[in-house]
Amino acid sequence: MRTKHMMLSALGAGAAYLLRNKQARQKLMSQFQNFTNGSKSKQDTQTP
């Protein structure tokens, strides 16, 4: 229970930080887009 509470607190703090900091939010979104684009290209090359 305590671990779950700590994880939820950390998640809430991270969300609050991203809501207030536009640069951090944009950086995170660009990293996520690069990750998803990279995984798509890897799947395309693995398909016979």
C-alpha positions as a LaTeX table, in Angstrom:
\begin{tabular}{lrrr}
\hline
Residue & $x$ (\AA) & $y$ (\AA) & $z$ (\AA) \\
\hline
Met1 & 0.00 & 0.00 & 0.00 \\
Arg2 & 2.78 & 2.39 & 0.88 \\
Thr3 & 4.62 & 1.72 & $-2.39$ \\
Lys4 & 1.43 & 2.31 & $-4.35$ \\
His5 & 0.90 & 5.62 & $-2.57$ \\
Met6 & 4.49 & 6.70 & $-3.28$ \\
Met7 & 4.15 & 5.81 & $-6.97$ \\
Leu8 & 0.91 & 7.77 & $-7.29$ \\
Ser9 & 2.48 & 10.75 & $-5.56$ \\
Ala10 & 5.46 & 10.68 & $-7.93$ \\
Leu11 & 3.14 & 10.41 & $-10.92$ \\
Gly12 & 1.09 & 13.36 & $-9.71$ \\
Ala13 & 4.20 & 15.46 & $-9.11$ \\
Gly14 & 5.50 & 14.64 & $-12.60$ \\
Ala15 & 2.18 & 15.56 & $-14.19$ \\
Ala16 & 2.07 & 18.85 & $-12.29$ \\
Tyr17 & 5.61 & 19.64 & $-13.42$ \\
Leu18 & 4.77 & 18.95 & $-17.06$ \\
Leu19 & 1.63 & 21.07 & $-16.86$ \\
Arg20 & 3.65 & 24.05 & $-15.64$ \\
Asn21 & 6.79 & 23.66 & $-17.76$ \\
Lys22 & 6.15 & 24.00 & $-21.50$ \\
Gln23 & 9.73 & 23.22 & $-22.59$ \\
Ala24 & 9.83 & 19.99 & $-20.59$ \\
Arg25 & 6.46 & 18.98 & $-22.02$ \\
Gln26 & 7.62 & 19.62 & $-25.61$ \\
Lys27 & 10.87 & 17.72 & $-25.03$ \\
Leu28 & 9.00 & 14.73 & $-23.61$ \\
Met29 & 6.55 & 14.71 & $-26.53$ \\
Ser30 & 9.35 & 14.87 & $-29.11$ \\
Gln31 & 11.18 & 12.00 & $-27.38$ \\
Phe32 & 7.98 & 9.95 & $-27.34$ \\
Gln33 & 7.37 & 10.64 & $-31.04$ \\
Asn34 & 10.95 & 9.65 & $-31.90$ \\
Phe35 & 10.52 & 6.45 & $-29.89$ \\
Thr36 & 7.27 & 5.53 & $-31.64$ \\
Asn37 & 8.67 & 6.38 & $-35.07$ \\
Gly38 & 11.78 & 4.31 & $-34.34$ \\
Ser39 & 9.75 & 1.29 & $-33.28$ \\
Lys40 & 7.60 & 1.54 & $-36.42$ \\
Ser41 & 10.66 & 1.59 & $-38.69$ \\
Lys42 & 12.11 & $-1.43$ & $-36.87$ \\
Gln43 & 8.85 & $-3.33$ & $-37.39$ \\
Asp44 & 8.84 & $-2.45$ & $-41.09$ \\
Thr45 & 12.36 & $-3.82$ & $-41.60$ \\
Gln46 & 11.59 & $-7.04$ & $-39.72$ \\
Thr47 & 8.52 & $-7.85$ & $-41.81$ \\
Pro48 & 9.38 & $-10.24$ & $-44.69$ \\
\hline
\end{tabular}
